[in-house]
Amino acid sequence: MPKTLSEKLPSRRSMLSGAAAFAAVPAFTAIQAQASSGHDQHSGNGAGGGASARSGSGAAQAGSPSSAVGTGVSHAGHAGFAGGSVLPERAGIDPTAILHDFDRGRTSILPDGRTLREWDIVAVDKDFEIAPGVTFPGWSYNGRIPGPTLWAQEGDALRIHFTNAGAHPHTIHFHGIHTAEMDGTPGIGAGSIAPGQSFTYEFDATPFGTHLYHCHQSPLAPHIAKGLYGGFIIEPKEGRPKADNEMVMVMNGYNTDGGDDNEFYSVNGLPFHFMDFPVQVKQNELVRIHLINVLEYDPINSFHVHGNFFHYYPTGTMLTPSEYTDTISQVQGQRGIVELRFPYPGKYMFHAHKTEFAELGWMGFFEVSAS
């Protein structure tokens, strides 16, 4: 049976203290090389069931969750889970589907000719199996971690109809420019949205860039860390050069023992998922990644790609890159756009350049097929 928080899972430092510690933790194992073959006490979290049915799902791609058995996966000497990562249908989260799932909302035209985009977002408490035998009681937007990636064009009018179906007060705070009443901050405007209550956030899509939204209810850290966050993309009015493969990667962590740190790390919600189900790209195509860091309890996160360099656009608010590199760092709430092309076919690792984070789930592969 999956473990619960009351069974006092081991801390990340005990899991990383050596091979003996790894051997003592059933959820973890050091996979052999191929050559040798919250601070809070609340309950509840959101779920991600049905992710593979959403538009933009990568489930039909080679190497996607639907085409793998999920057992006996070798990570070529890197830390991982015995038998592989939790399958999306069991976990309630599908990181591969989330990659390309940009939710453009329901659209209509206003009298002034502008586009109106509307979404329905519901805060839901739900359990997720984030690692083999490890259940995380989270809170979520629309039953998934991370929540839906909202996509708009600069200047659009936006309406987000929020309903709190959870057991605790919540809000939605959007990074962007808007009035104080729409800021999703307790005590201002609608403030905290009580369980069973609803509110509609209304503002214009500005500035263009890669942004995020999250709950801003106190205590703030656990309300975010338990799963209440998502991507918020505003496309420039004139557009960007067309990418062949555009995706979103939300870097997060899981505090499973109520302590002051995280025991697991991931991209798009499931530790080690992209080790078992590599991100599929084609040789020489333009790959654009909206990279968002919502990690709590750690001051900094990072992104590194093997065998390649990328252009980086901080916050996505400029049309020219700030640097050409293979590693960038982001503090909590920072985000940006990564653009790159893979000149050679093969499998290329990407991961946090904090070794501890990588060994606790934040690592994966790009699998590049010949063009």
N, C-alpha and C positions, 0 to 999 in steps of 0.2 A: 504494500500500500504506500502511496506517496507520503513523505514526511510532512509534518506541519511545523509551524514555528515553535510550538511548545516543546518539541523534541530537541531544541537547542542545537541547531546545526553548527558545525565547527566554523570558526572565523577564517577569513582568507589568510591571515598570517599563519595560522596553524596548518592550513592546507599547503602553504608555500614554504614551510620550514625545512622540507627535505623529502627525499623519496619515501622514508618511513611514514611520514605524515600522509603522503598521497596514498600509500597502500592501506592506511587505516580509514580512508573515506570512500565509501562505496560508490558515490557519484562520480569520483574522479579516478583516472588512471593515467600513467605515463605510457602513451602508445609507443610500441617498439618501432624502430626504424625499419623501413621497407627492406633494407639490405639484410636485416637479420630475421626476416619472417619465416528598520526604521527607528529610528528614534521614537516613533509613536507606538501606541499599543492598540491602534484601531485594527479591525478586521476588514477584509474585502479588498477587491481589486477588479480591474476591468478585464474583459475577455476579447479574443480576436477570432471567434468562430466564424467560419464562412469566408475567410479571406481569399481562398482560392477561387471563389466565384465572382470576385470583384473585377471590374475592368482593369486591364493592365497587368493581370496576373501572368507570372512567368512560369506557371505550372506546366505548360506544354513544352517548354524548352528542354533540350537535352541537359541533363545534370540537375533538373529541377526536382522538388520533393516528390512529385508524382511518379518519377521514373527511377527512384532509388529505394533500396530495401532498408537503409538506415541502420544496418548492423555490420560489425566487423570492418568499419572504415578505418584505414590507416592514415595517420597524420604525419608520417615520415619523421617521427621522433619528437614532434611537438606535443605538448600537453593536450589532452582532450578527454572526452567521456568514453568509458567502456561501452562499445556497441554503437557509438556515434551520438550525435545530438538528438534531442527529442523531435520526433516527426511533427510537422505543423498541425496535422489534424488531431494529434493527441495534445499538443501544447496549447492550442487555441490561438496561436500566432503564426503567420506565414511571412517570414522576412523576405522571401523571394517575390511574392506578390506585392508586398509593400514597396519594393524598389520602384515599380513603374505605375503605382496606383495614385495618380494625380486626380483629385476630386474637383471637377470644375463647377459643381453645384447645379442648381436649376436656374436657367437664364430666361430673362424677359427684357424688353426694351422700355425704358422710362420715357415720359413725354419729352424730356430734353435730349433724347437720342442716345443716352448712355445705357450701357448694359448693367442690369441688376442681376447679381448672383446671390442665391439663397441656399443655405444649408441647415439641416437639422442635426444637432449634436446632443447626445444624451450621456450623462455621467452614469456609469454602471459599475457596481461592485461584482467582481468575478475572480475566481481562482485560475491560475495558469501553472502548468507544469513546465518550468523554465529549464530544468535540468533533470536527468533521469532520477525519478523518485523524489524530486524537490518541488513542492507546491508553493507558489508565491501568491498570497492574498492581496490582490492589487485593486486599484481604482482605475477606471479607464474612460476614455471618450469613445462612444460607439462600440464598446466591447472589444477593443484591441489596444495593444501597446506596441509602438506609439499609436496615437489617434490618427484619424484621416489626414492626409496631406491636402490642404486646401490650396487651390490654384486660382489666381485671378490675374487680370491685366491691369496695368497702371491706369487709374482713373475710374475703374468700375465702382459702382455702388454695391456695398456688401451688407447682407443681413444674415446673421447667424442666430438661429432660433435654438436657445439652450434650455434643456430640461434636466433637472437634477433628480435622477432616479436612484441615487446612492443613499447611504445612511448618514452622511455628514454634509455640512455646508460646503459648497464649492463655487468657483467662479471660472471664467475664461478671460485671461489677460493676453492680448495680442501685442506683439512687438510691431510697432509702426507708428503712424501719426494719426491721432484721433482726439476727440474731446474727452475731458476728464470723466464725464458721465458714462463713457463707453470703455473705461480702462479696466474693468473687472477687478477693482480694488475694494476690499471691505471698507464700508463707511462712506464711500463716494458713489453717487448715482444709485443704481440698484444694489450695489455692494454685494454682500454674501447672498447666494441663492440657496435657500433652505431646501431640505429634502422634500420632494413633491412639488416644488415651485419651478417656474419658468421665467425666462427673460430673453429679449431679442437685442443683440448687439448690432448697432448700425453705424457704419463709417465708410469712407472711401478708401480704395486701395492705393496707398502711398506710404513710403517711397517704394520704387521697384527694388527688388532684391530677394535674397533668401532669408526668410524670417522664421519665427516659431510662435506658438501659443502654449500657454500652460495655466494651471490653476494658481491663483494668488491668495488662497485662503491660509490663514495662520493655523498651526505652525507650517511655514512655507516649505521647508525642505522635505518633510514626508509627503505633503500633498503633491509635490512634483515627483518625488522619487517612487511613489507607489504607482505611477503610470499616467498621470494626467498631463500629457504634453503631446505635441504634434508639429508637423512642418506647415509653414505658411509661405507660399511662393507667389510673388508678384512679378509678372513678366513686364519688361519695359514696353511702353506703348508702341515703340517702333520695332520691338522684338529683338532677339539676339540671333546671331548666325545659327542656322538650324543644326542641331546635334543629331547624330545618327542613333544615339542611345543615351537618353536622358533619364536620370534616376535620382532618388533621394535616399540618403543614409543618415539615420538618426542614431547617434552614439549614446548609449545609456548604461546604467548599472542597476544591480539589485541588492538591496540590504535585506538579507533574509533572517538575521538573528537579532534585530532591534538594537544593534550596537552603533558605533560611530563610523563605520566604513561599509564597503560593498563586498559581497562574497562572489559575485558574478558580474561580468561585463559583456556587452554585445553591441551589434549593429542591427537595428530594426527588430530588436526584442528577444532573440534567442541566441544564447552563447554557442559558439562554434558552428552555427548553422551554415555559414558560407565556406567552412572547411569541407563539409559533407556535400553541399550543393553550391558549387562555385558560380560566381556571377558570369553569365555568358556574354561575351563580346566578340566582335569580328576584327580581324587585322586591319589596321589603318583607319577604322571608323572613328569619328569624333565622339568621345564619351564625355558627358557632362554629369557631374555628381553634385547635388545640393547636399552639402555636409553640415550637419547640425549637432552641436554638443549640448545635451541636457543632463549630463552626469552630475549628480549630487554626491556629497560627502567626500569628494576628491577635488582638489583645486584646479586641476588641469587634465586635459585629454589630448590625444594626438592622432595623426593619420600618416602612415608611411606606406609607400608602394614599392615593391621590388622590381628591379630591372627596367625602370622607367623614371621619367620626370614629368611633372605636370605644371600647368599655369594655374595660379591661385588668385581668385577675386574675393577679397575680404567682404563679407556681408552681401556680396553680389550686387552692390549699389554702384559699381563702376563697370564700364564696358571694356576697360583695359586691365590686364592683370597686374598685380603688385610684385610678383616674383615667379621664378621658374625653379622648381625644387622637387624633392621627392619626399619631404617631411614637413608638416605644419603642426602647430599647437593651437588649441582653443581652450579658453576658460569656459566655465559654465555659462550657457546662453549665447556664446559666440557661434558663428556659422560663416559659411562662405561657399564659393563654387570652385570645384576642381575640374579642370578640363585636360584631357590627354588623349593620345592615340598610341596604340600598341603596334610597333613596327614588326614584331616577330610573333608567330604563333607560340602557344605553350601555356603553362600554368604559372601565374605570378601571384605571390602572396601579398596581401595587404593587412595591416594590423596597427594597433596602438604601438608607438615606440617606447612605451612604458612596459617593460617585459612582464611585470606582474599582471597588468591588465590583459595582455595577450594570452598569458598562460591560464587565465581564468575566464576565457571565452571570447575576447575581442581580437579575433583573427579570422581570415578567410582567404579565398583565392579568386582571382580573375582567370577564367579559362578562355583563351583567345584562339578562335578557329581561323584557319587560313581563308583569305578573301578570294 
